[in-house]
Amino acid sequence: MGVREPTRRVVAAHADSHAWLGFARRRGDIVISTPPKSGTTWMQGIVASMLWADCDIAGIPFELSPWLDVRRPPESDTLSDLAAQEHRRFITTHSPADAIPIDDECCYVTVHRDLRDVTMSWANHRREMRAELIELFNELAADDDVTPLAPVWDGDMDELVDEMRAASQHAEVFGSAFENGADGFFHRGVNRRWQGVLTDTQLERLAEMTAALPSDAAEWLEHGSLALGWRP
């Protein structure tokens, strides 16, 4: 079995890629790898519909496919819950590929989205996030000496873009984490909401964040495979 081990740790107030070090993989595991606010829940639903084609899924996709590297209280035991699953497992991560194990016997599905649209979705995400959840994340992250999440976000898009840079209704978790439940978590999910909202300076700053990508990768991220004439 070929395994490429992580080459770095990605840690933030709300997540730590080192959670993967304690995960016992199985042949056939499916890893859904997405940056935050890039279609994660959508892809969880798609994968679940393929695994349970007869619509006999015993649970909610969001809950069956936990975000493995999110910071959780000590009493939470996600690894044991995953070990108890007897079906083909599908696990979610927001850590980049070089921060998690890549196993030849597992499958990896990735979704990406235009960074400007991600910014707008993240803005809603931060606005709706409950203060007690932010406090919990910051308490759990204190030992790692990482930048805490701001207690509240006041709508300053410049502040939100610095925060993104530093960090590089059905499930109960929505109600406990976001002021307006699932509506606050999902919001609208449409593209190009950034037009007329983000300033030229903010757009330039976001462009700088993608400047390190190969030119075709940046083009694919904004316009998709059809614009390039080939599929990755």
Secondary structure, DSSP 8 states (H G I E B T S, - for coil): --EE--SS--B-SSBBGGGGGG----TT-EEEE--TTSSHHHHHHHHHHHHTTTS--SS-HHHHS-BTTB---TT--HHHHHHH--S--EEEE-S-GGGS-EETTSEEEE----HHHHHHHHHHHHHHB-HHHHHHHHHHHGGGT-----S---S-HHHHHHHHHHT---SHHHHHHBTTHHHHHH----S-TTTTTS-HHHHHHHHHHHTTS-HHHHHHHHH-HHHHTS--
